[in-house]
Amino acid sequence: MARGDTTSRALVLGGGGIAGVAWEIGLLSGLAAHGIDVRSADLVVGTSAGSVVGALLCGGRDLEELYAAQLEPLPADEPTVDFDGMALMTAIGAALAGTAGEQEARARVGELALHADTVPEADRRSAIASRIGAPSWPAQRLVVTAVDTADGAFTSFDAGSGIALLDAVTASCAVPGVWPPITIGSRRYMDGGMRSATNADLAAGHGRVLVVAPVEGFADSPLGPGLPAELDTLRRDGEVHLVVADEAARAAFGTNPLDPRTRAPSARAGRAQADAVVAGLRGFWG
């Protein structure tokens, strides 16, 4: 079996809402405290929450400062989101009836997203900017995922795409039915998680791939490849190490991972989980 260059490393950061952002920051800052700094990756793939964390990491932000920020008290005017994951899955399931393939299925979800009653796009961009600023694309290779609402085409943005990183991240975080699709050029894009919660297969060809997943998604999703299939793809070329949220982290996420009140407990859970997984990563990441 062909193997990738073991010196080539990729970091995949999956989706999971505000809770997922906090957990990933807690986990990665904890690993760094143990001497494993994943910012040395040759490639970072970010989907939804992972695109936020990827932009922060590749932008050179200090991990301890990022972790401390997750623990700060919420501002009095922090907006809350009434998110019902089961209701969203039910609506998506109904929309997918009779679809002939993954791209068509994603286009059906895109239609739902386009007709949802949400905040204006400008407000959503401002919210993401409050988290990541308005950074330029980094020298390190960062890939941010999204899905075209019109035709369901999967899109990966990078420094060569000719669009602002803030726009790419805002699009990647556009949960259908919750946040508005984001206009980039003549197209409107929604959450990259509508293809896969991780899109880990974009890291194919690297010798070592660390996949960090707040949620694993569905193995038999009609929208795109499940995580098991993605991991099989990665293993054709190299080694893979998967870290998924543990039981304590999932409890911290609660039933609404878009609720800002999950931020601090999820960050602490990620930090604690770093202590549990670090031994298995020492030889892997190097």
C-alpha positions in Angstrom: 0.0 0.0 0.0 1.3 3.4 -0.9 2.1 5.6 2.0 2.4 9.4 2.2 5.5 11.3 3.4 5.5 10.8 7.1 6.9 14.3 7.6 3.8 15.8 5.9 1.1 16.5 8.6 -2.5 17.7 8.3 -4.9 18.8 11.0 -8.6 18.4 10.4 -11.0 20.5 12.6 -14.7 19.5 12.5 -17.9 21.3 13.1 -19.8 21.5 16.4 -21.2 25.0 17.0 -20.0 27.4 19.7 -19.5 24.4 22.0 -17.3 22.8 19.3 -15.1 25.9 18.9 -14.6 26.0 22.7 -13.9 22.3 23.0 -11.3 22.3 20.1 -9.6 25.3 21.6 -9.5 23.7 25.1 -8.2 20.4 23.6 -5.5 22.0 21.4 -4.3 24.4 24.1 -4.1 21.5 26.5 -2.0 19.5 24.0 0.3 22.5 23.4 0.8 22.7 27.2 2.0 19.1 27.0 4.4 20.0 24.2 2.3 18.9 21.2 1.7 22.0 19.1 -0.6 21.2 16.2 0.0 24.6 14.6 3.0 23.0 12.9 0.6 21.2 10.5 1.4 21.6 6.8 -2.4 21.7 6.1 -5.4 22.7 8.2 -8.9 21.8 7.0 -11.7 23.6 8.8 -15.4 22.9 8.6 -17.9 25.2 10.4 -16.7 25.6 14.0 -13.4 24.1 12.7 -13.0 27.0 10.2 -13.2 29.5 13.1 -10.5 27.6 15.1 -8.4 27.1 11.9 -8.4 30.8 11.2 -7.4 31.6 14.7 -4.6 29.0 14.8 -3.2 29.8 11.4 -3.4 33.5 12.2 -0.8 33.0 15.0 -3.1 33.5 18.0 -1.7 32.4 21.3 -3.5 29.2 22.4 -3.5 30.0 26.1 -5.0 33.4 25.4 -7.7 31.8 23.2 -8.4 29.3 25.9 -8.7 32.0 28.6 -11.1 33.9 26.3 -13.5 30.9 26.3 -13.7 31.1 30.0 -14.5 34.7 30.3 -18.0 35.6 31.5 -20.5 36.2 28.7 -21.4 39.8 28.0 -24.9 40.8 29.1 -25.9 41.4 25.6 -24.6 38.1 24.2 -27.3 36.9 21.7 -28.7 33.4 22.3 -29.8 31.0 19.7 -32.9 28.9 19.9 -31.6 25.8 18.1 -33.6 22.5 17.9 -31.3 20.0 16.4 -34.0 17.3 16.1 -36.4 19.7 14.4 -33.6 20.6 11.9 -32.9 17.0 11.2 -36.6 16.3 10.7 -36.9 19.1 8.2 -33.8 18.0 6.3 -35.0 14.4 6.2 -38.3 15.5 4.7 -36.6 17.6 2.1 -34.3 14.7 1.0 -37.2 12.4 0.1 -36.7 11.1 -3.4 -33.3 12.6 -4.0 -31.0 10.8 -6.5 -27.6 11.6 -5.1 -25.5 13.5 -2.6 -25.2 16.8 -4.5 -29.0 16.8 -5.2 -29.6 16.1 -1.5 -27.4 19.1 -0.5 -29.2 21.3 -3.0 -32.5 20.4 -1.3 -31.0 21.5 2.0 -29.8 24.7 0.3 -33.3 25.5 -0.7 -34.4 25.2 2.9 -31.5 27.5 3.9 -32.5 30.1 1.3 -36.1 30.3 2.5 -35.4 30.4 6.2 -36.1 33.4 8.3 -32.8 34.5 9.7 -30.7 37.6 10.7 -29.3 39.6 7.8 -26.0 38.5 6.3 -24.2 41.6 7.5 -25.1 40.8 11.1 -23.8 37.3 10.7 -20.5 38.5 9.2 -20.1 41.0 12.1 -20.6 38.1 14.6 -17.9 36.0 13.0 -15.6 39.0 12.7 -16.0 39.5 16.5 -14.4 36.1 16.9 -11.7 36.0 14.3 -11.3 39.7 13.2 -10.8 40.3 9.5 -7.6 38.3 8.9 -5.7 37.7 5.6 -5.2 34.2 4.5 -2.2 32.8 6.3 1.0 31.6 4.6 0.3 28.2 6.1 -2.2 26.3 3.9 -5.7 26.6 5.3 -8.8 25.1 3.6 -12.3 26.2 4.6 -15.3 24.2 3.4 -18.8 25.3 2.3 -21.7 24.1 0.1 -23.4 26.1 -2.7 -27.0 26.4 -1.8 -28.2 26.6 -5.5 -26.8 23.3 -6.8 -25.4 21.5 -3.7 -21.8 21.7 -5.0 -19.1 21.2 -2.4 -16.6 24.0 -2.2 -13.3 24.4 -0.5 -11.8 27.9 -0.2 -8.1 28.7 0.3 -5.7 31.5 -0.3 -5.9 31.0 -4.0 -9.7 31.4 -4.2 -9.7 35.2 -4.4 -12.2 35.7 -1.6 -11.8 37.1 1.9 -11.0 34.6 4.7 -13.8 36.2 6.8 -16.3 35.5 4.0 -15.1 31.9 3.7 -15.4 31.3 7.5 -18.8 33.0 7.7 -20.1 30.8 4.8 -18.7 27.6 6.4 -20.6 28.5 9.6 -23.9 29.2 7.9 -26.0 26.5 9.6 -29.1 26.1 7.4 -32.3 27.2 9.0 -30.4 29.1 11.7 -28.0 31.5 9.9 -28.3 33.0 6.4 -26.4 31.7 3.4 -23.5 33.9 2.6 -23.1 35.7 -0.7 -19.7 35.3 -2.3 -19.6 36.7 -5.8 -22.8 35.6 -7.5 -23.3 32.5 -5.3 -24.7 31.9 -1.8 -23.1 29.3 0.4 -24.0 27.4 3.5 -22.3 25.4 6.2 -19.6 23.0 5.0 -21.0 20.5 7.5 -23.8 19.9 5.1 -21.4 17.6 3.2 -19.6 16.2 6.2 -19.0 17.2 9.8 -15.3 16.9 9.1 -14.5 16.7 5.4 -11.4 14.9 6.5 -10.8 13.3 3.0 -9.5 16.7 1.9 -6.3 15.8 3.8 -5.7 12.8 1.6 -2.0 12.4 0.6 -0.5 13.5 3.9 1.6 11.0 5.9 0.0 11.9 9.2 -3.5 13.3 9.7 -4.9 14.4 13.1 -8.7 14.6 13.0 -10.4 16.5 15.8 -14.1 16.0 15.7 -16.6 17.5 18.2 -19.3 15.4 16.4 -18.7 12.4 14.2 -21.7 12.9 11.9 -23.6 10.0 10.3 -21.8 7.1 8.7 -24.6 6.6 6.1 -25.4 10.3 5.4 -27.2 11.0 2.1 -25.3 14.3 1.9 -21.8 13.1 1.6 -19.2 10.6 2.9 -19.3 9.5 6.5 -16.3 9.8 8.8 -15.5 6.1 8.5 -15.2 6.3 4.7 -13.1 9.5 5.0 -10.7 7.8 7.4 -10.4 4.8 5.0 -9.4 7.3 2.3 -6.8 8.9 4.5 -5.3 5.5 5.5 -4.5 4.7 1.9 -1.6 7.2 2.1 -0.7 7.5 5.7 -1.6 7.3 9.4 -4.6 8.8 11.0 -5.3 9.7 14.6 -8.9 10.5 15.5 -9.9 12.5 18.6 -13.7 12.8 19.2 -15.5 14.5 22.1 -15.7 12.2 25.1 -18.7 11.7 27.3 -17.8 14.7 29.6 -17.5 17.0 26.6 -20.8 15.8 25.1 -22.5 16.5 28.4 -21.0 20.0 28.3 -22.3 20.6 24.7 -25.8 19.8 25.9 -28.7 19.8 23.5 -27.9 23.2 21.9 -24.2 23.5 20.9 -25.0 27.0 19.5 -25.8 28.3 23.0 -23.0 30.6 24.2 -23.5 29.3 27.7 -21.8 26.0 26.5 -18.6 27.9 25.8 -16.8 27.7 29.2 -17.8 24.1 30.2 -16.9 22.8 26.7 -13.5 24.5 26.8 -12.8 23.0 30.2 -13.9 19.6 28.9 -11.5 19.9 25.9 -8.7 20.9 28.2 -9.3 17.9 30.5 -9.6 15.5 27.5 -6.1 16.7 26.3 -4.7 15.1 29.4 -6.3 11.8 28.5 -5.3 11.7 24.8 -1.8 13.2 24.9 0.0 9.9 25.4 -1.4 8.5 22.2 -0.4 11.6 20.3 3.3 11.9 21.3 4.6 9.3 18.9 2.1 10.2 16.2 2.5 13.9 15.8 6.2 14.1 16.8 
